């Protein structure tokens, strides 16, 4: 389960650095309850563009609306 230690079940994880692995991102962590060292891996998908002010250039459910 995301955000929980697979060894003891605690949600007291201290996340450290992250790295990209192809189309996924790996987040390294240490469990502060049992000291387990591990990582969570998440897939990444393109969802659209935004400018630096947060204005989106796509509608939800569409690839983009700014052709």
C-alpha positions as CSV (number, residue, x, y, z in Angstrom):
1,X,0.0,0.0,0.0
2,X,1.4,3.4,-1.0
3,X,2.7,5.4,1.9
4,X,3.0,2.4,4.2
5,X,6.0,0.2,5.1
6,X,5.7,-3.2,3.6
7,X,7.5,-4.7,6.6
8,X,5.7,-3.3,9.6
9,X,2.7,-1.4,8.1
10,X,3.7,2.0,9.6
11,X,2.9,5.2,7.6
12,X,5.8,7.0,9.3
13,X,8.0,7.0,6.2
14,X,10.8,9.6,5.7
15,X,11.2,10.2,2.0
16,X,14.6,11.1,0.7
17,X,15.6,11.7,-2.9
18,X,13.8,10.5,-6.1
19,X,15.0,9.4,-9.5
20,X,13.5,8.9,-12.9
21,X,13.4,5.4,-14.4
22,X,12.1,5.5,-17.9
23,X,8.3,6.3,-17.6
24,X,8.3,6.0,-13.8
25,X,9.6,7.9,-10.7
26,X,11.2,6.1,-7.8
27,X,10.9,7.7,-4.3
28,X,13.4,6.3,-1.7
29,X,12.3,6.2,1.9
30,X,13.2,4.9,5.4
31,X,10.6,3.6,7.8
32,X,11.0,5.6,11.0
33,X,9.4,2.8,13.0
34,X,11.4,-0.3,11.9
35,X,14.2,1.3,9.9
36,X,13.3,-0.6,6.7
37,X,14.9,1.0,3.6
38,X,12.9,0.9,0.4
39,X,11.3,2.8,-2.4
40,X,8.0,3.4,-4.0
41,X,7.7,3.5,-7.8
42,X,5.0,5.4,-9.7
43,X,4.2,5.5,-13.4
44,X,4.2,8.9,-15.1
45,X,1.8,9.9,-17.9
46,X,1.6,13.1,-19.9
47,X,-1.5,15.0,-18.9
48,X,-1.0,18.4,-20.6
49,X,0.8,21.7,-20.4
50,X,0.6,24.7,-18.1
51,X,2.4,28.0,-18.1
52,X,4.4,29.3,-15.1
53,X,1.3,31.1,-13.8
54,X,-0.7,27.8,-13.7
55,X,-2.9,28.4,-16.8
56,X,-3.7,25.1,-18.3
57,X,-3.7,24.5,-22.1
58,X,-5.8,21.3,-22.1
59,X,-9.3,20.2,-21.0
60,X,-9.7,17.2,-18.7
61,X,-10.1,14.1,-20.7
62,X,-8.3,15.6,-23.8
63,X,-4.6,15.4,-24.7
64,X,-4.5,19.1,-25.3
65,X,-6.8,21.9,-26.4
66,X,-4.0,24.2,-27.7
67,X,-3.2,22.8,-31.1
